[in-house]
């Protein structure tokens, strides 16, 4: 016997399990509150079903006992009435109880009919004895059998004169689910339990939403206010741990900012001394090169300080008109490059209010539009209205684009794409990293891509 290859067996198992996995993910809630509520409701439904089933079985037993009791009393009552009636009047009496199929003859009931269930037999006989019948008028023999049709009882009782009184009684099946108040009670219980479950789950998962909101605020603003350390012990402990983490992040950012500020202060002094000493260099060409290198070094130090300050910006968040901000940035870019003013365009809504740090966001957009103008010769900006809680800004240029392998690396500090961004352009390789840090500090992001017909496209996303 040959076994199939392991890889093919695994593939078949994965293929067979994939549809079930998709089916489960399609109907299973994604939120913690939804999953908890659904699990509790399913558990409640199972418990209710089991409880109602047990109740139904108990009710079936009670209904059968009451039915057997009623049949036993009725059989004994009919027997007593027939026995106390004179023989000539009995046919008329039997017509009155014809729905029981009562007959009197000398032939005993057939013993071939199946017997009744022991519980029904005992209950019927016990209740027949409850009807007072004189001892000398008591039936001489009693036979109880199941009828030829379902849910039927045949009874044969021998009269004192030797004749047999035969009766047919209907025994309808128990109907434990046909209670008029059952459905209403079930719906009310389910609705009340569902309301309590939803309320409890919402209260229990509210700290998770609060923690997520606090993490979102911390991502947008490192100086966001701390969480309230209250509630159950576990929640208060988690809030305290989150506040401790936020404090450490703020301290780390502050320490890095102080470090960069100290480095910048220490570097500017020797750079200034070197500029003064370079003035005494007699060779004009060497003096010019030294001053250019020192100017570039000074601009890199300034950009590095700006890059560090953006991470710990304390500028407050305020509502601003995003459309007006983009028009201002485009106007300033047109003033700096008048020859390209015709290539600067803005399309989208005339006004769009957005909460942000105005100066930081303006700097990020200015860096992106400035790059498009400097290296792409155009900046066509499109502002899209909010969609699914997100604002989209696209910036298209007419440049040569960016090599695919450099689309992600251009956001690394001090990384410049050779051939378009070199020292002659004055770039330091920090414009895009600064822009991305600012946008991510607002909860958004920026992505670079090449357009199919040439040029690059910058896509900015900002959450509303």
C-alpha positions in Angstrom: 0.0 0.0 0.0 1.5 3.4 -1.0 0.8 6.5 1.0 0.2 9.9 -0.8 2.9 12.5 -0.6 2.7 14.6 2.5 2.5 17.9 0.6 -0.5 16.8 -1.4 -2.3 15.5 1.7 -1.7 18.8 3.4 -3.0 20.7 0.4 -6.1 18.6 0.3 -6.7 19.1 4.0 -6.2 22.9 3.6 -8.5 23.0 0.6 -11.2 21.1 2.4 -10.9 23.3 5.4 -10.8 26.6 3.5 -14.5 26.9 2.8 -15.5 26.3 6.4 -12.9 28.9 7.5 -14.4 31.5 5.1 -17.9 30.5 6.3 -16.9 31.0 9.9 -15.3 34.3 9.3 -18.3 35.6 7.4 -20.7 35.3 10.3 -18.5 35.6 13.3 -18.3 39.2 14.6 -15.0 41.0 14.5 -15.4 43.1 17.6 -14.8 41.7 21.1 -18.2 43.0 22.3 -19.9 41.3 19.4 -18.2 38.0 19.9 -18.8 38.0 23.7 -22.5 39.0 23.3 -23.1 36.4 20.6 -21.4 33.7 22.7 -23.5 34.5 25.7 -26.7 34.6 23.7 -25.8 31.2 22.1 -25.1 29.8 25.6 -28.4 31.3 26.8 -30.3 29.7 23.9 -28.7 26.3 24.7 -29.6 26.6 28.4 -33.1 27.7 27.6 -33.6 24.9 25.1 -32.4 22.3 27.7 -34.6 23.8 30.4 -37.6 23.9 28.2 -37.0 20.4 27.1 -36.9 19.2 30.7 -40.0 21.2 31.4 -41.7 19.7 28.4 -40.9 16.1 29.6 -42.2 16.9 33.0 -45.4 18.4 31.5 -45.8 15.3 29.3 -45.8 13.1 32.4 -48.3 15.4 34.2 -50.6 15.4 31.1 -50.5 11.7 30.8 -51.2 11.3 34.5 -54.2 13.7 34.3 -55.4 12.0 31.2 -55.2 8.5 32.7 -57.0 9.8 35.9 -59.8 11.4 33.9 -60.2 8.2 31.8 -60.2 6.0 34.9 -62.9 8.1 36.7 -65.0 8.2 33.5 -64.8 4.4 32.9 -65.8 3.7 36.5 -68.6 6.3 36.3 -70.0 4.8 33.1 -69.8 1.3 34.5 -71.7 2.3 37.6 -74.3 4.1 35.6 -74.8 1.1 33.3 -74.9 -1.4 36.1 -77.5 0.6 38.0 -79.7 0.9 34.9 -82.2 -1.8 34.1 -81.3 -4.1 31.2 -84.1 -2.9 28.9 -83.0 0.8 29.4 -79.3 0.1 28.8 -79.4 0.5 24.9 -80.8 4.0 25.2 -78.2 4.8 27.8 -75.4 3.6 25.6 -76.6 5.8 22.8 -76.0 8.8 25.0 -72.4 7.8 25.6 -72.0 6.6 22.0 -68.8 8.7 21.6 -67.1 6.2 23.8 -68.2 3.4 21.4 -69.9 1.6 24.3 -71.4 -1.8 23.6 -72.7 -4.7 25.8 -72.3 -8.3 24.6 -71.3 -11.7 25.9 -68.0 -11.9 24.1 -65.0 -10.9 26.1 -62.4 -8.5 24.5 -59.8 -10.1 22.3 -56.6 -10.9 24.3 -54.5 -10.4 21.2 -54.6 -6.6 21.4 -51.4 -5.0 22.8 -51.4 -4.1 26.5 -51.2 -0.5 27.7 -48.1 1.0 29.1 -47.7 0.0 32.7 -47.8 3.6 34.0 -51.1 4.2 32.1 -52.6 0.9 33.2 -51.8 1.5 36.9 -53.0 5.1 36.9 -56.3 4.1 35.2 -57.0 1.3 37.6 -56.0 3.4 40.6 -58.4 6.1 39.6 -61.2 3.7 38.8 -61.1 2.5 42.4 -61.8 6.1 43.5 -65.3 6.0 42.2 -67.6 4.5 44.9 -69.2 1.2 43.6 -70.9 -1.2 46.0 -68.9 -4.4 46.4 -71.7 -6.6 45.1 -71.8 -4.4 42.0 -68.1 -4.3 41.3 -66.9 -5.6 37.9 -66.0 -9.2 38.0 -63.1 -8.8 35.6 -61.3 -5.8 34.0 -59.3 -5.8 30.8 -57.4 -2.7 29.5 -55.8 -2.8 26.0 -54.4 -0.4 23.4 -56.8 0.2 20.6 -56.3 -0.8 16.9 -55.7 2.9 16.1 -53.0 5.1 17.6 -53.9 7.0 20.8 -56.8 4.7 21.7 -57.8 2.7 24.8 -60.1 -0.3 24.8 -61.7 -1.2 28.2 -63.7 -4.3 28.9 -65.5 -4.7 32.2 -67.6 -7.7 33.1 -71.0 -6.9 34.6 -72.4 -9.0 37.5 -74.7 -10.8 35.1 -71.7 -12.0 33.0 -72.1 -9.6 30.1 -69.2 -7.4 29.0 -69.3 -3.6 28.9 -66.8 -2.6 26.2 -65.7 1.0 25.7 -63.4 2.9 23.4 -61.6 6.0 24.8 -59.5 8.4 22.9 -56.1 9.3 24.4 -54.7 12.2 22.4 -50.9 12.7 22.6 -49.6 15.3 25.1 -49.1 18.8 23.7 -46.6 20.5 26.0 -45.7 23.2 23.5 -49.2 24.3 22.8 -49.5 26.5 25.8 -51.0 29.9 24.9 -48.5 31.8 27.1 -45.5 29.7 26.2 -44.3 31.7 23.2 -45.0 35.1 24.9 -43.1 34.0 28.0 -40.2 32.6 25.9 -39.9 35.9 23.8 -40.0 38.1 26.9 -37.4 36.0 28.7 -35.1 36.1 25.6 -35.6 39.8 25.1 -34.8 40.6 28.7 -31.8 38.3 28.7 -30.5 39.9 25.5 -30.9 43.4 26.9 -29.0 42.4 30.0 -26.3 40.7 28.0 -25.8 43.6 25.7 -25.7 46.1 28.6 -23.2 43.9 30.6 -21.0 43.3 27.6 -20.9 47.0 26.7 -19.9 47.9 30.3 -17.3 45.2 30.4 -15.7 46.1 27.0 -15.9 49.8 27.5 -12.4 49.9 29.1 -11.0 48.3 26.0 -12.5 51.0 23.8 -11.2 53.6 26.2 -7.7 52.1 26.1 -7.8 52.0 22.3 -8.9 55.7 22.2 -6.1 56.6 24.5 -3.6 54.8 22.4 -5.0 56.6 19.3 -4.6 60.0 21.1 -1.1 59.1 22.1 -0.2 58.2 18.5 -1.4 61.6 17.3 -0.1 63.6 20.2 2.7 62.4 22.5 1.5 65.0 25.1 -2.0 63.7 25.2 -3.6 63.7 28.7 -3.2 60.4 30.7 -6.0 57.8 31.2 -8.1 57.8 34.4 -6.9 55.1 36.7 -10.3 54.0 38.0 -12.7 51.1 37.8 -12.0 47.4 38.5 -8.6 46.4 39.7 -7.6 44.9 36.3 -8.7 48.0 34.4 -7.0 50.4 36.8 -3.8 48.4 36.6 -3.9 48.4 32.8 -4.5 52.2 32.8 -1.6 52.8 35.2 0.7 50.6 33.0 -0.5 52.6 29.9 0.2 55.9 31.6 3.6 54.7 32.7 4.4 53.7 29.1 3.2 57.1 27.8 5.4 58.9 30.3 8.4 56.9 29.3 7.7 57.6 25.6 7.4 61.3 26.4 10.6 61.2 28.4 12.4 59.4 25.6 11.3 61.9 23.0 12.3 64.8 25.3 15.7 63.3 25.9 16.3 62.8 22.2 15.2 66.4 21.5 17.5 67.7 24.2 20.3 65.6 22.8 19.7 66.9 19.3 19.5 70.5 20.6 22.8 70.1 22.4 24.5 68.6 19.4 23.2 71.4 17.2 24.4 74.0 19.7 27.8 72.4 20.0 28.2 72.0 16.2 27.1 75.6 15.2 30.0 77.2 17.2 32.8 75.2 15.4 31.0 75.7 12.1 31.0 79.5 12.6 34.7 79.4 13.6 35.5 77.4 10.4 33.6 79.9 8.3 35.7 82.7 9.8 38.9 80.8 9.2 37.9 79.9 5.7 37.8 83.7 4.9 41.6 83.8 5.4 42.3 81.1 2.8 44.0 82.8 -0.1 43.0 80.3 -2.7 39.7 81.6 -4.0 38.5 78.2 -5.3 39.3 76.4 -2.1 37.7 79.1 0.0 34.5 78.9 -2.1 34.3 75.1 -1.8 35.0 75.2 2.0 32.2 77.7 2.6 29.8 75.7 0.4 30.6 72.6 2.4 30.1 74.5 5.7 26.8 75.9 4.5 25.6 72.4 3.6 26.7 71.1 7.0 24.9 74.0 8.7 21.7 73.3 6.7 21.9 69.6 7.6 22.3 70.4 11.3 19.3 72.7 11.1 17.2 70.1 9.3 18.2 67.5 11.8 17.1 69.7 14.7 13.8 70.3 12.9 13.3 66.6 12.3 13.8 65.9 16.0 11.5 68.7 17.1 8.6 67.5 14.9 8.4 64.2 16.8 7.8 66.0 20.1 5.8 68.9 18.8 3.6 70.5 21.5 1.5 72.5 19.0 -2.2 72.2 20.0 -4.7 70.6 17.7 -7.2 73.1 16.2 -9.8 73.0 13.4 -8.6 74.3 10.1 -9.8 74.6 6.6 -7.8 72.0 4.7 -8.8 73.4 1.3 -7.6 76.9 2.3 -4.4 75.4 3.6 -3.6 73.6 0.3 -4.4 76.8 -1.6 -2.0 78.8 0.6 0.8 76.2 0.1 0.3 76.2 -3.7 0.4 80.0 -3.8 3.6 80.1 -1.8 5.1 77.4 -4.2 4.0 79.5 -7.1 5.6 82.6 -5.6 8.9 80.7 -5.2 8.8 79.3 -8.8 6.8 81.8 -10.9 7.7 79.9 -14.1 5.8 76.9 -12.9 2.7 78.7 -11.5 0.6 77.4 -14.4 1.5 73.8 -13.4 0.0 74.2 -9.8 -3.6 73.1 -9.6 -6.1 72.3 -6.8 -9.4 70.4 -7.2 -11.9 69.3 -4.6 -14.3 70.9 -2.2 -14.0 74.6 -1.6 -14.0 74.1 2.2 -13.2 71.1 4.4 -12.8 71.5 8.1 -10.2 69.2 9.7 -8.7 69.1 13.2 -4.9 69.2 13.1 -1.8 71.0 14.2 -1.8 73.8 11.6 1.8 74.7 11.4 3.0 71.1 11.4 0.5 70.0 8.8 1.4 73.0 6.6 5.0 72.1 6.8 4.3 68.4 5.8 2.2 69.5 2.8 4.7 72.1 1.8 7.5 69.5 1.8 5.4 67.2 -0.4 4.3 69.9 -2.9 7.8 71.4 -2.9 9.3 68.0 -3.9 6.7 67.6 -6.7 7.5 71.1 -8.0 11.3 70.8 -7.7 11.7 67.3 -9.1 8.5 66.8 -11.1 7.9 70.2 -12.6 4.2 70.3 -11.5 1.9 69.7 -8.6 -1.7 68.8 -9.3 -3.4 68.4 -6.0 -6.7 66.6 -5.5 -8.6 66.8 -2.2 -11.3 64.2 -1.8 -14.2 64.6 0.6 -14.2 62.2 3.6 -14.9 58.6 2.7 -15.2 55.9 5.3 -13.8 58.3 7.9 -10.7 59.1 5.8 -9.6 62.2 3.8 -7.5 61.6 0.7 -5.0 64.1 -0.8 -3.2 63.1 -4.0 -0.3 65.1 -5.5 0.7 64.3 -9.1 3.8 65.6 -10.9 5.3 65.2 -14.4 8.8 64.1 -13.4 10.6 60.9 -14.4 9.2 59.1 -11.4 11.0 57.1 -8.8 12.7 53.7 -9.3 10.5 51.0 -7.8 13.2 49.9 -5.3 13.4 53.5 -3.9 9.7 54.1 -3.3 10.0 53.1 0.4 13.6 54.1 1.0 13.0 57.8 0.1 11.3 58.1 3.5 14.5 57.1 5.3 16.4 60.1 6.9 19.2 61.5 4.7 18.4 59.2 1.8 18.3 60.9 -1.6 17.5 59.3 -5.0 20.7 59.8 -7.0 20.2 61.5 -10.3 17.4 63.8 -9.2 18.3 64.8 -5.6 21.9 65.8 -5.3 23.9 68.4 -3.5 23.3 71.0 -6.2 19.6 70.9 -5.5 20.1 71.7 -1.9 18.2 68.8 -0.5 19.2 67.1 2.7 17.1 64.0 2.5 14.9 64.9 5.4 11.8 66.5 3.7 9.9 63.3 3.1 10.8 61.8 6.6 9.6 65.0 8.3 6.4 65.0 6.3 5.7 61.3 7.1 6.4 61.8 10.8 4.0 64.8 10.9 1.2 62.9 9.0 1.6 59.8 11.2 1.4 62.0 14.2 -2.0 63.1 12.9 -3.0 59.4 12.6 -2.5 59.3 8.8 0.2 58.3 6.4 1.8 59.0 3.1 2.5 56.6 0.2 4.5 57.2 -3.0 3.8 55.5 -6.3 4.6 55.9 -10.0 1.8 56.9 -12.4 1.1 54.6 -15.3 1.7 57.4 -17.9 4.8 58.9 -16.2 5.4 61.0 -13.1 5.0 60.2 -9.4 1.9 60.3 -7.2 1.9 61.0 -3.5 -1.2 59.8 -1.6 -1.9 61.4 1.8 -4.5 59.8 4.1 -5.8 61.6 7.2 -8.5 60.2 9.5 -11.4 62.4 10.2 
